[in-house]
Amino acid sequence: MFQNKTILITGGTGSWGHELVKKLLPFQPKEIRIFSRNEFAQVKMKRAFLDDSYIKFVIGDVRDFEAVNEAAMNVDYIFHLSALKHVPICEDQPSEALKTNVYGTENIIKASLNQNVKKVIDVSTDKAVEPINFYGLTKAIGEKLIIQANQLSNHTRFVCIRGGNVIGTNGSVIPFFKEQMTSHHTVPLTSKEMTRFFLTVSQAIDLLLYASEQAIGGEIFVMKMKACRIVDLVEVLERHFATKDVAINEFGIRPGEKLHEVLVSNAESRNTYKFDENYYVILPEDISEKVRKRYEHLPKVTFNRYQSNDELMSFSEIEQILMNANFITSSQALFKGGAQ
């Protein structure tokens, strides 16, 4: 799919972008364009991929249609990763989140259609499901725009990939917890009941690439993800990194924050199918005949909703996923077996 093709990655200097580029290079693409507005981040990334002549760096902002349109010239595939993602920042500055996450997505759609891009893959989030914060609202609108755009052209295909929290990404809570417990011997926690979905960045990119290849357009692919109580995650980190007892400072759920995240809502579950062991696929209400035939043989899901407190990881499973993310080493492993 990607051999000798030109690929544009918006927001490509982040953690997802680094890992995506590493996993795209073995396909021998013609060119990978990294489109972002952060000059210093591009310089750092260029140094990390010093020997790869396939990679081209383009300064630009998804809010600027002309810049996006120019970057999309002769492009075959677009991975749209660019977004304002930090919930409190989006709550405090909603107009900025709107410009990047909604108007920026509109610009991606328009430029893709204008430049006859083959496929656009939009990376979305569990916070777009039944959104209660502004970040989630903008990503929900972005999903709707992408799926609706699939009807605008017979050439350009649009698909969404929806996932949860990825360990090791910029702004991840896990390095923050580690720093707090090692430097201050305390961890600020909104609620001991809170649960979240987690996946390593390597797993996330593997699933992203697979879904990108499988999608025919108009679908939302949902990553199957493991979940845990945040307080259990804190305990695992404490066992590995704390030098003395750690106090948990529970201060209450912040504005726009959910106790449990949802990857498939009640309303969506009636149109959701089990694609394979790693993915569910949500089909649009106004499904085309082509999309219907592509998925009609698959079993429908049996759940009403897919929520982060449905099935929780044990301490040993949390430890394993942190090891897989290279956040802790196997020599540090403290939990044996599957028991809490």
N, C-alpha and C positions, 0 to 999 in steps of 0.2 A: 504493500500500500504506500509506503513512504520512500521507497527506493527511487532515487533520481528525481524527487519531488521537492518543491519549495514550501517551507513551513514557516508560518508566522506565529510567534508566541507573544501575546500581550501580557504585560506584567511579568516578563520572563526572568527577571533578576532575583525573584524570590526563591524560597526553598523548593516549591513545586517546579519552578522553571529550571533550576539547576538539575534536579533529578530527571525531569522530562528530557532535557537536552542530552544527558548521559545515556539515556535509554533509547533515544532516537538515533544517535550517531552510528550504532552498529547496522542500522538499516541503510546506511549510505545515501542519505538525502542529498539533493543537489545543493540546497542552502537552508539554513535555519536562521531566521531573522528574530532577534530579541528586541522587542519594542517596549520601552519604558521611559519614564521621565527622570529617573534617578541616575545622574551622570556618574557619581562615585560608585554606585552599585554595579553599573556596567563595566567600569574600569576593573573592579575586583573580579567580576565574573570573567572578563576577557583574560585576566592573568591566570585564572583557574583552568581555562581551556586554551592555553597559549598555543598549543600545536594543532589546533583544529581550524583549518582554513574554511570549513563549511559554514562557520558561524559568523553572522554579520550583526552588528549592534546599531540600532536606530533609536535616536532620542526622539521622543514624542509622547503625547498624552491622548488617551482614548477620548477625551472631551473635545479634541480638535479633529473634525471630520477630514479636513484636507491632509493632515498628517497621517491619519489612519488609512485613508484612500491611497495615498502614495506608498505607504508601507505594504499595502495589500496587492500592489501591482505584480502580476505574474505569479501569484501565490496559489498553491493547490489546496493547502489545509491551514486553518486557523485554530489555534488553541487559545481561547479567551480566558485568561487567568486574572487579568487586571481587575481590581476592586478595592474599595475601602472596606475593611473587614472588622475593625475593632468596634465592638458594640457600643461602649460608652462614647467614643468619638463620634460615631454616626448619630447617637442620640443627641449629643451636644451641638453638632453641626450637620443637621439633616440636609441642608441645601447642597453641601459639598458631596455627601453620599449620593444624593440624587443625580448630581452632575456626572459622577464617575460611574456609578453602578447602573443607572437607567439610561441617561443620555449617551454615555460611553458605549453601552450595549447597542443602542440604536445606531450609533456610528459604525460599529462593527458590522451590523446587518446591512446597512446601506452600502458600505464599502465592499463587502463580500459580493453582494448582488451586482454592483457596478463593475467589479473586476472578475466576475465569473469564477469565483473560488469554488472548488469542488465540495468541500465540507467544512462546516464551522462547529467546533466542539466547545460548548459553554460549560465551565465548571461552576456548579452551584453548591448549595449548602443545606444542611438540615434546618437551618434557621429560616429558610424560605417556606417551610411547611407550617401552616397555621401561625403566621408571624405575629409577634407581639412587640417587636422592636423595629426601629427604622431600617437597620441593616437588613433584617429579614424581609421587610416589606419591599425594599429595593431589589433584593435578589429574587423575590417572588415575581415581581413585575418583569425582571430580566428573563426569568424562565418563560413567562407567558409570551414575551416579545420574540424569543428565540423559536419557540414551538410554532407560533403563528407565522413566523417568517418562512417556515418550511413550505407554506402554501403559495409563496410569492414567486417561485421560480421552479422550473423543471430541471435546472442545472445544479443550483447550489442547495445542498442539504444541510439542515440545522438540527442539532441534537444537544440535549442537556445531560450532564453527568452530575449526580447529587451524592454528596458524601458528608461525613461529620468531621470531628477534630482529627488533625493529623499530627502525630508526635514529631517534634523537631522542627516544625515550621516557625517562621519569624513570629514572635509574639505568643508562642505556645506557653501554656500555664506551667508546664513541667519544669523548664529551666528556672522559672520564677519561684516556684515552690522550693527547688533545691537551694537557690540563692538565699531565700528567706530563712530556711531552717539552718543553713550553715553559718550565716552571718548574724542572724538575729534570734535564732532558736524559737521562732514562732512562725505560724503559717496563717495568713488571713483567709477565711473560708466563708462563703456566703451562706451555705447550708450543709449540714452533715448528711442530709437526705438527697442531695443533688447527684444526678447521674449524667454521664456523657458517653457518646460513641467515640472510639479511638481506633486509629489505624496508623501504621508506619508510613512514612512518605514513599518508601520503595514499593510497598504494597499498593498504595494509592495510585502511583504512576503506572504500575503494571495493569491495574484494573482500568485506569483511564485509557491506556493504549488499546487494550482489548475491546472495551466498549466502543471506542472510536472506530475500530475496524468493523465491528459487528453491526453498528447502527446504520439504518437506511434513511433516517431523517424523520423528525416529528415525534420522537420518543424522549422519555426521561429515563435514563438508566440510574438505578439506585444501588450503590455499593452496600453489600452486606458487611456490617461492622460489629465488632465486639464492643461491649459497654461495661462500665464499672461505676461504683460509687466513688465520688471524688475523695471522700474521707479514706477509703481503702487505698486509693492511689497515694495519698499523703503518707499513710502508714508504711507502704512499701518503700517509698523514697526515704522516709525517716530511718528505716532499718539499714538502709545503704549509706546514707550520707550524714546523718546527724551525729554530732559528737557529744551531745547531751540531750536530755528530754526536751521535746518540742511541744510548745503550747499552741493549741488551735484557737484562733480568735474568730469566732463565728459572729458575723456582723449583719447577716440578713441579705436576702436576695435584692440585687440592684434593679433599678428601673430597666425594663426591657429584657429581663433575664428569666428563663424558664427553669423550673425544678427538674424537668425531664425533657430531652429533645425528641423530636419525631422525624423519621425519615420517610414514612408513608402515612398519610392521614386517613381517617375514616372515609372521607369523600373520594380519595384516590384509590383505595384498596379494591373497589369493585371493578376498576380497569387496570389492575396490576397483575402481572404474570411472573411466575418463577422462570427466569431465563436460564440460569444454571446455578451451580453451587456458590457462586460469588456475586450474583446480580439478580435484582428484580428489575422489571421494565414496566413503566407506567405509560399507557397509551392515551392519546388525547380523546376527548369526548367526541369531537367531530372527525373520527378516524377515517382515513382514506382506505380504499379497497386494497391498495398495495401494502400498506402497513398492516391491515387486518389479516391478510393472507400470510404475511411474514410471521405472525405470532399466534395464529389461531390454534396451532397444534400444542401450544404450551399450556401447562396447568395454571389455573388461577390460584392466587394465594388464598390461604385459609384464614389468615388473620384479618381483623378489622382495622388495625393500625400497627405500625412498626415503631416502637418507642424504646428509649434508652434504658428503661427500668424493666423491660420484659425478661431479659436473660443476662445476668451479671457475671463478670469474670471473678474467679477466685484470686487470692493473693498470688499464688504461683503463676496463674495465667497473666496477671498484670505484670509480674516480674518478667515473664517470658516475652511479652510484647515490648517491654523496655529494653530487653536484651536484643531483640530483633531490630530495634531502632538505634542500637549502639549507644544507648544512654547509660546503661550499666553493662558490666562484663560478666561472663559466665562464672568467673572466679569469685564474684561477689554474691552469687546466688544464695539466698537464705531460706527460701520456701521450697519444700519438697512435696511432691504429690499435688493433688487438686484440692485439698481441704483448706478451708479458711483458718 
